[in-house]
Amino acid sequence: MTLLTSAEEISDIAFGFMGSKALFAALHFGVFTHLSTGAKTAEEVADASGLPAERARTLLTALASLSLVSVDEGRFANSPAATAFLVKGAKYDFGDYLRLQVDRQMYGLLDQIEPALANRLPDDATGSYADWFSDPEQARVYSESQHAGSLGPARGLAKTVDLRKAKTLLDVGGGTGAFAITLCKANPNLSATVVDFPNVAALGRAYVADAGLSDRIAYVDGDALKTEWPMAQDAILMSYLFSGVPGESHEGLIARAFDTLTPGGHILLHDFIVEAERTGPKLAALWQLQHTAFTPTARSLDNEWLARAFADAGFEDVEVRPMIPGMTMLAVGRKPS
């Protein structure tokens, strides 16, 4: 572990939010999409985005300092990462996830972090996903942006987990079905059931219909912690669920998954998980802290605790491995045959 040694390093952390807002502002004004057709001057970006020229130059300079764009003789161009991930319509575009969910929703909730840590959230604060998603508009913005952010990890999961023999998948807290849709497309014999809040399920059914999978993917409306799950599942997926529910519910969810699975079935848990020695990964640790702002009783989940909890529940062949590098991990376990 490398410790900080200078005020500059501390400043980089303290002022990191400025870089975040530069990225978000660029997404809101479509800067990366405008640059996708080639390098442009600040004046050309200003014309395309509707910004005053000098303010476009200030924003582009900030983006260049973050290596999100390059600059050569006054012409700005996307970095390879911006081209791949921040241009509207690109195959791996997750700009809407950053622009809508992270910026418009989660940044505001971070104002709650101090009272949440001190267990002094006011009664009218957002204290859980159930509170948050009771508002149809908040559920829509979150779910639609999360769908974009989940497609990449879903493709990765489809490539790394063998579900060819599975016929039934239960996606607990599966949102708009990004994982269920991707896994069903990759495994023609697989059918899925997604459990999520009613306002989210209504949106998910539309995504499933657009994918042409309404005959293979069904929804159960309700709170995943309280709603009855369909039994005899060959695989159970819980993606980003544990970071958004009270830590005291984790053992019960794992035990419930064990009871719901068929013999030989697999549990798949994808989430923000840190190393047991608690030095990171940095992004996973920061996401855990962010979730605490509106789920104060969430657990700081680490890989050793999770592997032990799977084994204690009766699962075999337990493995916890990186999923999104530096950010998430995937825990896998098999119910004995």
MOPE-V666288 format. One record per pair of residues at least 12 apart in sequence whose C-alpha atoms are under 8 Angstrom apart, sorted by the first residue. I is the first residue (numbers start at 1). GAP is how many residues later the second one is. D is the distance in whole Angstrom. If there is no record, write none. Layout:
i=I gap=GAP d=D
i=I gap=GAP d=D
This chain:
i=1 gap=278 d=7
i=19 gap=43 d=8
i=19 gap=44 d=8
i=19 gap=47 d=7
i=21 gap=82 d=8
i=22 gap=37 d=7
i=22 gap=40 d=7
i=22 gap=41 d=7
i=23 gap=40 d=7
i=24 gap=74 d=7
i=24 gap=75 d=5
i=24 gap=79 d=7
i=26 gap=33 d=7
i=27 gap=59 d=7
i=27 gap=68 d=7
i=27 gap=69 d=8
i=27 gap=72 d=6
i=28 gap=71 d=7
i=29 gap=20 d=6
i=29 gap=21 d=8
i=30 gap=19 d=7
i=30 gap=58 d=8
i=31 gap=14 d=7
i=31 gap=18 d=7
i=32 gap=46 d=6
i=32 gap=50 d=7
i=32 gap=51 d=7
i=32 gap=54 d=6
i=32 gap=55 d=5
i=33 gap=53 d=7
i=33 gap=54 d=5
i=33 gap=55 d=6
i=34 gap=14 d=7
i=34 gap=15 d=8
i=35 gap=41 d=8
i=35 gap=42 d=6
i=35 gap=43 d=6
i=36 gap=41 d=8
i=36 gap=42 d=7
i=36 gap=47 d=7
i=36 gap=51 d=7
i=38 gap=39 d=7
i=39 gap=36 d=6
i=39 gap=37 d=5
i=39 gap=38 d=4
i=39 gap=39 d=8
i=40 gap=35 d=5
i=40 gap=36 d=5
i=40 gap=37 d=7
i=41 gap=33 d=6
i=41 gap=34 d=4
i=41 gap=35 d=6
i=42 gap=12 d=8
i=42 gap=14 d=6
i=42 gap=15 d=5
i=42 gap=18 d=7
i=42 gap=32 d=8
i=42 gap=33 d=7
i=42 gap=34 d=7
i=43 gap=13 d=7
i=43 gap=14 d=8
i=60 gap=16 d=7
i=67 gap=12 d=7
i=68 gap=13 d=7
i=68 gap=14 d=6
i=69 gap=13 d=7
i=92 gap=60 d=7
i=93 gap=55 d=7
i=94 gap=54 d=6
i=94 gap=55 d=5
i=96 gap=49 d=5
i=96 gap=52 d=7
i=96 gap=53 d=8
i=97 gap=48 d=4
i=97 gap=49 d=6
i=97 gap=50 d=8
i=97 gap=51 d=6
i=97 gap=52 d=5
i=98 gap=47 d=8
i=100 gap=41 d=7
i=100 gap=42 d=7
i=100 gap=45 d=6
i=101 gap=40 d=7
i=101 gap=41 d=5
i=101 gap=44 d=6
i=101 gap=45 d=7
i=105 gap=37 d=8
i=106 gap=184 d=8
i=109 gap=17 d=8
i=109 gap=184 d=6
i=109 gap=185 d=7
i=110 gap=180 d=7
i=110 gap=183 d=6
i=111 gap=182 d=8
i=112 gap=181 d=5
i=112 gap=182 d=7
i=113 gap=177 d=7
i=113 gap=179 d=7
i=113 gap=180 d=4
i=113 gap=181 d=8
i=114 gap=179 d=8
i=116 gap=176 d=7
i=116 gap=177 d=5
i=116 gap=178 d=7
i=116 gap=179 d=8
i=116 gap=180 d=5
i=117 gap=175 d=7
i=117 gap=176 d=7
i=117 gap=179 d=7
i=119 gap=177 d=7
i=126 gap=168 d=6
i=127 gap=166 d=8
i=127 gap=167 d=5
i=127 gap=168 d=6
i=127 gap=169 d=7
i=128 gap=116 d=7
i=128 gap=117 d=8
i=128 gap=166 d=6
i=128 gap=167 d=5
i=129 gap=115 d=7
i=129 gap=116 d=8
i=129 gap=165 d=8
i=129 gap=166 d=8
i=130 gap=67 d=8
i=130 gap=93 d=8
i=133 gap=64 d=7
i=133 gap=66 d=7
i=133 gap=67 d=8
i=134 gap=65 d=7
i=135 gap=64 d=8
i=136 gap=63 d=6
i=139 gap=60 d=6
i=139 gap=61 d=6
i=140 gap=59 d=8
i=140 gap=60 d=7
i=140 gap=63 d=7
i=143 gap=32 d=6
i=143 gap=33 d=6
i=143 gap=57 d=7
i=143 gap=60 d=8
i=144 gap=32 d=7
i=147 gap=28 d=8
i=147 gap=29 d=6
i=147 gap=30 d=7
i=147 gap=31 d=6
i=148 gap=30 d=8
i=150 gap=28 d=6
i=150 gap=29 d=7
i=151 gap=27 d=6
i=151 gap=28 d=7
i=151 gap=31 d=7
i=153 gap=170 d=7
i=153 gap=171 d=7
i=154 gap=24 d=7
i=154 gap=25 d=5
i=154 gap=28 d=6
i=154 gap=29 d=7
i=155 gap=24 d=8
i=155 gap=27 d=6
i=155 gap=28 d=8
i=156 gap=167 d=8
i=157 gap=166 d=8
i=158 gap=24 d=7
i=158 gap=25 d=6
i=158 gap=28 d=7
i=163 gap=24 d=7
i=163 gap=27 d=8
i=164 gap=23 d=6
i=164 gap=25 d=7
i=164 gap=26 d=8
i=165 gap=24 d=8
i=166 gap=23 d=7
i=166 gap=24 d=6
i=166 gap=68 d=5
i=166 gap=69 d=7
i=166 gap=99 d=8
i=167 gap=22 d=6
i=167 gap=23 d=4
i=167 gap=24 d=6
i=167 gap=67 d=6
i=168 gap=22 d=6
i=168 gap=23 d=5
i=168 gap=24 d=6
i=168 gap=25 d=8
i=168 gap=64 d=8
i=168 gap=65 d=5
i=168 gap=66 d=5
i=168 gap=67 d=6
i=169 gap=21 d=7
i=169 gap=22 d=6
i=169 gap=23 d=5
i=169 gap=24 d=6
i=169 gap=64 d=6
i=169 gap=65 d=6
i=169 gap=66 d=5
i=169 gap=67 d=6
i=169 gap=68 d=7
i=170 gap=22 d=6
i=170 gap=23 d=5
i=170 gap=24 d=6
i=170 gap=25 d=8
i=170 gap=60 d=8
i=170 gap=63 d=6
i=170 gap=65 d=6
i=170 gap=66 d=5
i=170 gap=67 d=6
i=171 gap=21 d=7
i=171 gap=22 d=6
i=171 gap=23 d=5
i=171 gap=24 d=6
i=171 gap=65 d=6
i=171 gap=66 d=5
i=171 gap=67 d=6
i=172 gap=22 d=6
i=172 gap=23 d=5
i=172 gap=24 d=7
i=172 gap=52 d=6
i=172 gap=64 d=7
i=172 gap=65 d=6
i=172 gap=66 d=5
i=172 gap=67 d=8
i=172 gap=69 d=8
i=173 gap=21 d=7
i=173 gap=22 d=5
i=173 gap=23 d=5
i=173 gap=24 d=8
i=173 gap=51 d=6
i=173 gap=65 d=7
i=173 gap=66 d=7
i=173 gap=68 d=6
i=174 gap=20 d=6
i=174 gap=21 d=6
i=174 gap=22 d=6
i=174 gap=64 d=7
i=174 gap=65 d=7
i=175 gap=19 d=8
i=175 gap=20 d=8
i=175 gap=21 d=6
i=175 gap=25 d=6
i=175 gap=26 d=7
i=175 gap=29 d=7
i=176 gap=24 d=6
i=176 gap=25 d=7
i=176 gap=27 d=6
i=176 gap=28 d=4
i=176 gap=29 d=7
i=176 gap=31 d=7
i=176 gap=32 d=8
i=177 gap=17 d=7
i=177 gap=27 d=6
i=177 gap=30 d=7
i=177 gap=31 d=7
i=180 gap=12 d=6
i=180 gap=13 d=8
i=180 gap=14 d=8
i=180 gap=37 d=7
i=181 gap=27 d=7
i=181 gap=30 d=7
i=181 gap=32 d=7
i=181 gap=36 d=8
i=184 gap=32 d=8
i=190 gap=26 d=8
i=191 gap=25 d=5
i=191 gap=26 d=6
i=192 gap=24 d=6
i=192 gap=25 d=5
i=192 gap=26 d=6
i=193 gap=24 d=6
i=193 gap=25 d=5
i=193 gap=26 d=6
i=193 gap=27 d=7
i=194 gap=23 d=7
i=194 gap=24 d=6
i=194 gap=25 d=5
i=194 gap=26 d=6
i=195 gap=24 d=6
i=195 gap=25 d=5
i=195 gap=26 d=6
i=195 gap=27 d=7
i=195 gap=28 d=8
i=195 gap=29 d=6
i=195 gap=34 d=8
i=196 gap=23 d=8
i=196 gap=24 d=7
i=196 gap=25 d=6
i=196 gap=26 d=5
i=196 gap=27 d=6
i=196 gap=28 d=6
i=197 gap=24 d=5
i=197 gap=25 d=5
i=197 gap=26 d=6
i=197 gap=27 d=8
i=198 gap=23 d=5
i=198 gap=24 d=6
i=201 gap=18 d=6
i=201 gap=19 d=8
i=201 gap=20 d=6
i=205 gap=13 d=8
i=205 gap=14 d=7
i=225 gap=24 d=8
i=225 gap=28 d=8
i=229 gap=31 d=8
i=230 gap=30 d=7
i=231 gap=29 d=5
i=231 gap=30 d=7
i=232 gap=28 d=6
i=232 gap=29 d=5
i=232 gap=30 d=5
i=233 gap=27 d=6
i=233 gap=28 d=5
i=233 gap=29 d=6
i=233 gap=32 d=7
i=234 gap=27 d=6
i=234 gap=28 d=6
i=234 gap=30 d=8
i=234 gap=31 d=5
i=234 gap=32 d=7
i=235 gap=26 d=7
i=235 gap=30 d=5
i=235 gap=31 d=5
i=235 gap=32 d=6
i=235 gap=33 d=7
i=236 gap=21 d=7
i=236 gap=25 d=7
i=236 gap=30 d=6
i=236 gap=31 d=5
i=236 gap=32 d=6
i=237 gap=30 d=6
i=237 gap=31 d=5
i=237 gap=32 d=6
i=237 gap=33 d=8
i=238 gap=30 d=6
i=238 gap=31 d=5
i=238 gap=32 d=6
i=239 gap=29 d=8
i=239 gap=30 d=6
i=239 gap=31 d=4
i=239 gap=32 d=6
i=240 gap=29 d=8
i=240 gap=30 d=6
i=240 gap=31 d=5
i=240 gap=32 d=7
i=241 gap=30 d=7
i=242 gap=29 d=7
i=242 gap=56 d=8
i=242 gap=57 d=8
i=243 gap=28 d=7
i=243 gap=29 d=7
i=243 gap=45 d=7
i=243 gap=48 d=7
i=243 gap=55 d=6
i=243 gap=56 d=7
i=243 gap=57 d=8
i=243 gap=58 d=8
i=244 gap=47 d=7
i=244 gap=51 d=6
i=244 gap=54 d=7
i=245 gap=50 d=7
i=245 gap=52 d=8
i=245 gap=53 d=6
i=246 gap=49 d=7
i=246 gap=50 d=8
i=246 gap=51 d=5
i=246 gap=52 d=5
i=246 gap=53 d=7
i=247 gap=50 d=6
i=247 gap=51 d=5
i=247 gap=52 d=4
i=248 gap=49 d=8
i=248 gap=51 d=8
i=251 gap=58 d=7
i=251 gap=62 d=8
i=254 gap=55 d=8
i=254 gap=56 d=7
i=254 gap=59 d=7
i=255 gap=58 d=6
i=258 gap=55 d=7
i=258 gap=56 d=7
i=258 gap=57 d=7
i=258 gap=77 d=7
i=261 gap=74 d=7
i=262 gap=73 d=7
i=263 gap=72 d=6
i=263 gap=73 d=6
i=263 gap=74 d=5
i=264 gap=70 d=6
i=264 gap=71 d=5
i=264 gap=72 d=5
i=264 gap=73 d=5
i=265 gap=69 d=6
i=265 gap=70 d=5
i=265 gap=71 d=8
i=266 gap=66 d=7
i=266 gap=67 d=6
i=266 gap=68 d=4
i=266 gap=69 d=6
i=267 gap=64 d=8
i=267 gap=65 d=6
i=267 gap=66 d=5
i=267 gap=67 d=6
i=267 gap=68 d=8
i=268 gap=62 d=7
i=268 gap=63 d=6
i=268 gap=64 d=5
i=268 gap=65 d=7
i=269 gap=61 d=6
i=269 gap=62 d=5
i=269 gap=63 d=7
i=270 gap=53 d=8
i=270 gap=58 d=7
i=270 gap=59 d=6
i=270 gap=60 d=5
i=270 gap=61 d=6
i=271 gap=57 d=5
i=271 gap=58 d=6
i=271 gap=59 d=7
i=272 gap=12 d=5
i=272 gap=13 d=7
i=272 gap=15 d=7
i=272 gap=16 d=7
i=272 gap=29 d=7
i=272 gap=55 d=6
i=272 gap=56 d=5
i=272 gap=57 d=6
i=273 gap=12 d=8
i=273 gap=27 d=8
i=273 gap=28 d=5
i=273 gap=29 d=5
i=273 gap=30 d=6
i=273 gap=54 d=8
i=273 gap=55 d=6
i=273 gap=56 d=6
i=274 gap=26 d=8
i=274 gap=27 d=6
i=274 gap=28 d=5
i=274 gap=29 d=6
i=275 gap=27 d=5
i=275 gap=28 d=6
i=275 gap=29 d=8
i=276 gap=26 d=5
i=276 gap=27 d=6
i=276 gap=28 d=6
i=276 gap=29 d=8
i=278 gap=24 d=8
i=281 gap=45 d=5
i=281 gap=46 d=6
i=282 gap=44 d=7
i=282 gap=45 d=7
i=283 gap=43 d=6
i=283 gap=44 d=5
i=284 gap=42 d=7
i=284 gap=43 d=5
i=284 gap=44 d=6
i=285 gap=15 d=8
i=288 gap=12 d=6
i=303 gap=17 d=6
i=306 gap=25 d=8
i=307 gap=12 d=7
i=307 gap=13 d=7
i=307 gap=24 d=7
i=310 gap=23 d=7
i=314 gap=21 d=7
i=314 gap=22 d=8
i=315 gap=18 d=5
i=315 gap=19 d=5
i=315 gap=20 d=5
i=315 gap=21 d=7
i=316 gap=17 d=6
i=316 gap=18 d=5
i=316 gap=19 d=6
i=316 gap=20 d=6
i=317 gap=15 d=8
i=317 gap=16 d=6
i=317 gap=17 d=6
i=318 gap=13 d=7
i=318 gap=14 d=6
i=318 gap=15 d=4
i=318 gap=16 d=7
i=319 gap=12 d=6
i=319 gap=13 d=5
i=319 gap=14 d=7
i=320 gap=12 d=6
